[in-house]
């Protein structure tokens, strides 16, 4: 007597309990996690996409530009910092600026010293708002300030103060730009301003 398995032309599918397939998938998942030395509890969380780019002309500018990064971090604004030079890496700088929108950036902060053309070069290749931070130089940063601020009509660069204060304010201005369409950033910025005011009012002068 032929069984279903013996009949020619018929595909036989072995029936399994409903929970068997779920069990097999669970074993495979555990095996994969073991191979990668990860568990469901230590899997890396996806990082938020950076919306502000902090660009500096050289590594030595980090001591100034880190204040922009730290301020954005305090406000919970995802950011990315890197070194690009308007003069030493002109092609890479232009390419970064052209692709900034596609990468999700919404504001660019650029800090440079001396002949500080970095912010202007970036602004020439993108419609995103570009905020320039003049870095302290041998001429006390005045050359950096003028190089950043004196843009020809049609290609604007928002120029901040020289040095640390400018870097911090560039971050706050970038946050304010984002806050016009992001409620979470707006609330954090309002809290920052409120705490700042309270700290000033609470200050005690020595007797």
Secondary structure, DSSP 8 states (H G I E B T S, - for coil): ---TTTSTT--------HHHHHHHHHHHHHHHHHHTT--TTT---------EEEEESSGGGHHHHHHHHHHHHHTT--EEEEE--TTTSHHHHHHHHHHTTTTT--EEEEEE-SS--HHHHHHTT-SSEEEEEE---TTTTHHHHHHHH---TTS--EE--SSHHHHHHHHHHHHHHHHTT-HHHHHHHHHHHHHHHHHHHT-----
